[in-house]
Amino acid sequence: MAQVHGTCDPAFSGVRDIFAQHISSGNEIGASLCVTIDGKTVLNLWGGHADAARTKPWQENTIVPVWSTTKTLMALTLLHLADRGQLDLYAPVTKYWPEFGGDGRDDIQVRHFLSHSAGLPSWSPPLKLETLWNTPLATEQLIAQKPWWTPGTASGYHLMSQGHLIGGLVERVTGKTLGEYVREELTGPLDADFYLPVPEEQWGRIAEMTAPEPMQFPPGLDMDGVMMRAMRGSPANAEVSNTPEFRNVGVGSFAGFANAASINRVLQTVTMRGVNRGKRVLSEEMIEKIFEVQTDNTDLVIGLPVRFGMGFAIGDARTIEYLPAGSKMCFWGGWGGSIGIMDLGRKMTFTYAMNRMGTGTMGNERTHDYGRAIYAVLEAGAAKL
């Protein structure tokens, strides 16, 4: 029988029980769950299996594709560059990337990339899967388009395209790929097991992903609207995350590999207002930029109300029902269920990664079970803040 390993403060024993139940029942194949408060780990669990056949135990150092949870790392990269004075978040992208301009794109600002409001949420005509692995070509095709709506006026989740936009910008500002900059300036100094892309010598500890149930769309949905055009234009399916191409592509919107503990280590930078492991990673001023409202609408692609700051969704239960009102928090998650929630008011960071993908937005049903249980402990005052 699959076992649960790790550490857990007694106050969070109920969360551990829920995690163990999901592992033993088979709801989870394998997963990792981490909670830190004020930089201290109060829960760090892993368990289950790293393969669909359930023959290979999930280890402490097992990593897994975390899909769009990678966007949190990518957002920190732009904020880091802005903090160094290498990038102006309010400047037009063409200041750094002249060939980006034309056909309605000249007014797109760097901050629009961070808030999914640039109007380039996908490819039309749809990107071919084989082109997805050719990042320069995919980027070239993306920025040949006219924006789908007036940039800066609304968010429309840039499913995959955000990685090509921000990755292209980072290369032009630094001369390095996004993955190189991340490794040298963020994950390396923080000793975080978060890869973009994954070196081949690390492939042996990657867990196998299993696909979720097919998405169900409501009857009467406009098949030619922004939502469906964006989804049709972004070609990846769940199975590709197990391929060498996916491991090598290094696109920051979807192709990161990590576990709950390593995601947590990176995202504590936000929760702790820029300080991580005793080092100043971002200024407090730059942390505040995350909470500067950029858009506040029913997202044109997700179809849910989302308030975007710079790089993260901000706010509470409008998007995730178990998040309480009245605390300064931001979050984002990945396809299938992985998530990172940074609650600055409680100095709490909650992260989760798994290999059995589920349905839902901003987490699967297991994500929500863990989140509700964690907040029940916090609301009861059982955890020392």
HELIX and SHEET records of a PDB file:
HELIX    1   1 PRO A   10  PHE A   12  5                                   3    
HELIX    2   2 SER A   13  SER A   25  1                                  13    
HELIX    3   3 TRP A   67  THR A   69  5                                   3    
HELIX    4   4 THR A   70  ASP A   83  1                                  14    
HELIX    5   5 VAL A   93  LYS A   95  5                                   3    
HELIX    6   6 PRO A   98  PHE A  100  5                                   3    
HELIX    7   7 VAL A  110  LEU A  114  1                                   5    
HELIX    8   8 LEU A  129  LEU A  132  1                                   4    
HELIX    9   9 THR A  135  LEU A  142  1                                   8    
HELIX   10  10 SER A  161  THR A  174  1                                  14    
HELIX   11  11 LEU A  178  VAL A  182  1                                   5    
HELIX   12  12 ARG A  183  THR A  187  3                                   5    
HELIX   13  13 GLU A  200  ARG A  205  5                                   6    
HELIX   14  14 VAL A  226  GLY A  233  1                                   8    
HELIX   15  15 ALA A  238  ASN A  242  5                                   5    
HELIX   16  16 PRO A  244  VAL A  249  1                                   6    
HELIX   17  17 ALA A  260  THR A  271  1                                  12    
HELIX   18  18 GLU A  284  ILE A  290  1                                   7    
HELIX   19  19 GLU A  365  ALA A  380  1                                  16    
SHEET    1   A 7 VAL A   4  CYS A   8  0                                        
SHEET    2   A 7 LYS A  40  GLY A  48 -1                                        
SHEET    3   A 7 GLY A  30  ILE A  37 -1                                        
SHEET    4   A 7 MET A 348  MET A 354 -1                                        
SHEET    5   A 7 ILE A 339  ASP A 343 -1                                        
SHEET    6   A 7 MET A 329  GLY A 333 -1                                        
SHEET    7   A 7 ALA A 313  ILE A 314 -1                                        
SHEET    1   B 2 VAL A  64  PRO A  65  0                                        
SHEET    2   B 2 PHE A 257  ALA A 258 -1                                        
SHEET    1   C 2 VAL A 275  ASN A 276  0                                        
SHEET    2   C 2 LYS A 279  ARG A 280 -1                                        
SHEET    1   D 2 THR A 295  THR A 298  0                                        
SHEET    2   D 2 PRO A 305  PHE A 308 -1                                        
END                                                                             
